[in-house]
Amino acid sequence: MKPLLSVVIPSLNAEAALERTRASWHEADWAELIVQDATPGAVSHQAPGFRRFAEGDAGIYDAMNRGLQRAEGRWVLFAGAGDVLLDGEALRRALEHGEAPLQVFGTLLAPPREPGVPEAYAARWDAGLRWRNVVHHQGVCYRVDALSSAPFDVRWKVLADYALHLKMWGAGTEAQCHGFNALEVASGGVSRRFDAALYLEEWRMKRAVLGRWEAAIQGPWLVAKWAYKRAVRWR
């Protein structure tokens, strides 16, 4: 019997964090975990509800694309090693009855949180995406048939999930938002390093996805975001 949900998890030197994630899904017999493990010396392994593939990849988003190609569920969630399932029953019910190709949930952010990072992100799918990365991959279950075989553009090392969401939102993809937190997201994600390189990638990505003129308009906004994050960090 095919699982309802495939959870794709890139992993690199994160065995302890991966075990926390795996333990949180232990009773979710309607889901499978697919681990793309690029750790040197990692060994492929398969067990009921858990498949680990030990092979090299070109980074987080390449690993996510590879995991998607192995997904057997109707839905797919891209999580990180250390991310913890909070409300499995609510998530299962939402996916069993969900009709929109995207099901969006709230996420809690585990401490320690970087300065300027909120405790939680509420579920949303709106024009705010043009200005801020308000929908992260850990807060979305995608219907597999709504994605291409490699939906994440690996040119973007940090913000490929943001690029995907901007494209889908711009194309009018429907999403259903839910009022509960499905996952707690581990600290230290690559998109939470608020340096100049992050905002430069955001500007380049938006130029590619939204167009040159809209990206130009966003230039001053991105500079302001970068300055604000620096001020909060050193406050």
C-alpha positions as CSV (number, residue, x, y, z in Angstrom):
1,M,0.0,0.0,0.0
2,K,1.4,3.4,-1.0
3,P,1.9,5.9,1.8
4,L,-0.1,9.1,2.0
5,L,3.0,11.2,2.5
6,S,6.6,11.0,1.6
7,V,9.0,13.1,3.8
8,V,12.2,13.9,1.9
9,I,15.1,14.7,4.2
10,P,18.6,15.8,3.0
11,S,21.3,14.9,5.5
12,L,25.0,15.6,5.9
13,N,26.8,14.6,9.1
14,A,23.6,14.9,11.1
15,E,22.9,11.4,12.4
16,A,21.7,12.5,15.9
17,A,19.4,15.2,14.4
18,L,18.1,12.7,11.9
19,E,17.2,10.3,14.7
20,R,15.2,13.0,16.4
21,T,13.2,13.5,13.2
22,R,12.7,9.8,12.7
23,A,11.5,9.3,16.3
24,S,8.9,12.0,15.9
25,W,7.4,10.2,12.9
26,H,7.5,6.8,14.5
27,E,3.8,6.3,14.9
28,A,2.9,7.9,11.5
29,D,2.4,4.6,9.6
30,W,0.8,6.7,6.8
31,A,4.1,8.4,6.0
32,E,7.5,7.3,4.7
33,L,10.8,9.0,5.4
34,I,13.3,9.2,2.4
35,V,16.7,10.3,3.5
36,Q,19.2,11.5,0.9
37,D,22.5,11.2,2.9
38,A,25.6,12.7,1.5
39,T,27.7,11.9,4.6
40,P,31.0,10.2,3.7
41,G,30.8,6.6,4.6
42,A,27.0,6.6,5.0
43,V,25.3,3.3,4.1
44,S,22.0,2.9,2.2
45,H,19.3,1.3,4.3
46,Q,15.7,0.3,3.9
47,A,13.1,-0.5,6.6
48,P,9.3,-0.2,6.8
49,G,8.5,3.5,6.5
50,F,12.2,4.5,6.2
51,R,14.6,4.5,3.2
52,R,18.1,6.0,3.3
53,F,20.0,6.5,0.1
54,A,23.7,7.2,0.5
55,E,25.0,9.1,-2.5
56,G,26.7,12.3,-3.2
57,D,24.7,15.4,-4.2
58,A,25.2,19.0,-5.2
59,G,23.6,20.5,-2.1
60,I,20.3,20.6,-0.2
61,Y,18.1,21.3,-3.2
62,D,19.7,18.7,-5.4
63,A,19.1,16.2,-2.6
64,M,15.5,17.3,-2.4
65,N,15.1,16.8,-6.1
66,R,16.6,13.3,-5.9
67,G,14.4,12.4,-3.0
68,L,11.3,13.5,-4.8
69,Q,12.1,11.2,-7.7
70,R,11.9,8.3,-5.2
71,A,8.7,9.4,-3.4
72,E,5.8,7.0,-3.4
73,G,3.3,9.0,-1.6
74,R,0.5,11.2,-3.0
75,W,2.0,14.1,-1.1
76,V,5.6,15.2,-0.4
77,L,7.0,17.2,2.4
78,F,10.6,18.5,2.4
79,A,12.0,18.5,5.9
80,G,15.4,18.9,7.4
81,A,17.4,16.6,9.8
82,G,16.3,17.7,13.3
83,D,12.9,18.9,12.3
84,V,10.2,17.4,14.5
85,L,6.6,16.4,13.7
86,L,4.2,18.1,16.2
87,D,0.7,17.2,15.2
88,G,0.6,14.1,13.0
89,E,-3.1,13.4,13.3
90,A,-4.1,16.9,12.2
91,L,-1.6,16.7,9.3
92,R,-2.9,13.3,8.3
93,R,-6.5,14.5,8.3
94,A,-5.6,17.6,6.3
95,L,-3.9,15.6,3.6
96,E,-6.6,13.0,3.4
97,H,-9.2,15.7,2.7
98,G,-7.0,18.3,1.0
99,E,-8.0,19.2,-2.6
100,A,-5.7,22.1,-3.4
101,P,-2.3,21.1,-4.7
102,L,-0.5,22.8,-1.9
103,Q,-1.4,22.3,1.8
104,V,0.3,25.0,3.9
105,F,0.8,24.8,7.7
106,G,2.3,26.8,10.5
107,T,5.8,26.0,11.7
108,L,7.5,26.6,15.1
109,L,11.1,27.5,15.0
110,A,13.2,25.7,17.7
111,P,15.6,27.7,19.8
112,P,18.2,29.0,19.7
113,R,16.7,31.4,17.2
114,E,18.8,34.0,15.4
115,P,18.1,37.7,16.1
116,G,15.1,38.9,14.2
117,V,13.7,35.3,13.6
118,P,10.1,34.9,15.0
119,E,9.0,32.0,17.2
120,A,6.6,30.7,14.5
121,Y,5.5,31.3,10.9
122,A,1.7,31.2,10.4
123,A,0.4,29.5,7.3
124,R,-0.1,32.0,4.4
125,W,-0.1,32.1,0.7
126,D,-0.4,35.6,-0.6
127,A,1.2,38.6,-2.3
128,G,3.5,39.0,0.7
129,L,5.7,36.4,-1.0
130,R,6.9,39.1,-3.4
131,W,8.6,40.9,-0.5
132,R,9.5,38.3,2.1
133,N,10.2,34.6,2.3
134,V,7.1,33.8,4.4
135,V,6.4,30.2,3.2
136,H,9.3,27.8,3.9
137,H,9.4,24.3,2.5
138,Q,8.9,22.7,6.0
139,G,5.5,24.3,6.1
140,V,4.1,23.0,2.8
141,C,2.9,19.6,1.6
142,Y,3.0,19.4,-2.2
143,R,0.8,17.1,-4.2
144,V,3.4,15.1,-6.1
145,D,1.6,15.5,-9.4
146,A,1.8,19.3,-9.0
147,L,5.6,19.3,-9.1
148,S,8.0,18.7,-11.9
149,S,10.6,15.9,-11.5
150,A,13.2,18.5,-10.4
151,P,11.2,21.5,-9.0
152,F,14.1,23.1,-7.1
153,D,16.4,25.2,-9.2
154,V,19.9,24.3,-7.9
155,R,21.3,27.6,-9.1
156,W,19.9,29.0,-5.9
157,K,21.9,27.5,-3.0
158,V,19.9,29.1,-0.3
159,L,16.5,30.2,-1.7
160,A,15.4,27.6,-4.2
161,D,12.3,26.9,-2.2
162,Y,11.5,30.6,-2.2
163,A,12.0,30.6,-6.0
164,L,9.6,27.6,-6.4
165,H,6.9,29.3,-4.3
166,L,7.2,32.6,-6.2
167,K,6.8,30.7,-9.4
168,M,3.8,28.7,-8.2
169,W,2.1,31.7,-6.6
170,G,2.6,33.8,-9.8
171,A,1.1,30.9,-11.9
172,G,-2.0,31.0,-9.7
173,T,-1.4,27.7,-8.0
174,E,-4.0,27.2,-5.3
175,A,-3.1,26.5,-1.7
176,Q,-5.1,25.7,1.4
177,C,-3.9,27.2,4.6
178,H,-4.3,25.4,8.0
179,G,-4.4,27.0,11.4
180,F,-2.1,24.5,13.3
181,N,1.7,24.0,13.5
182,A,2.7,20.8,11.8
183,L,6.5,20.9,12.4
184,E,9.1,22.3,14.7
185,V,12.0,23.4,12.5
186,A,15.5,23.0,13.8
187,S,17.7,26.0,14.2
188,G,20.6,26.8,11.9
189,G,19.0,26.6,8.5
190,V,21.0,28.1,5.6
191,S,18.3,30.7,4.9
192,R,18.7,32.1,8.4
193,R,22.3,33.3,7.8
194,F,21.4,37.0,7.2
195,D,24.5,38.1,5.4
196,A,25.0,40.1,2.2
197,A,25.3,36.9,0.2
198,L,21.8,35.9,1.1
199,Y,20.2,39.2,-0.1
200,L,22.3,39.2,-3.2
201,E,21.0,35.7,-4.1
202,E,17.5,36.9,-3.3
203,W,17.9,39.9,-5.7
204,R,19.3,37.6,-8.5
205,M,16.6,35.0,-7.9
206,K,13.8,37.6,-8.1
207,R,15.3,39.0,-11.2
208,A,15.1,35.6,-12.8
209,V,11.7,34.7,-11.5
210,L,9.8,38.0,-11.3
211,G,11.6,39.9,-14.0
212,R,14.3,42.6,-14.3
213,W,12.2,45.6,-13.5
214,E,10.4,44.2,-10.5
215,A,13.7,43.0,-9.1
216,A,15.1,46.6,-9.6
217,I,12.3,48.0,-7.6
218,Q,13.0,45.5,-4.8
219,G,16.7,46.5,-4.7
220,P,16.2,49.2,-2.0
221,W,13.9,46.9,-0.1
222,L,16.5,44.2,0.1
223,V,19.2,46.7,1.2
224,A,16.8,47.8,4.0
225,K,16.2,44.2,5.1
226,W,19.9,43.5,5.2
227,A,20.6,46.7,7.3
228,Y,17.7,45.9,9.6
229,K,19.0,42.3,10.3
230,R,22.5,43.7,11.0
231,A,21.0,46.3,13.4
232,V,19.0,43.6,15.2
233,R,22.0,41.3,15.4
234,W,24.3,43.8,17.0
235,R,21.6,45.4,19.2
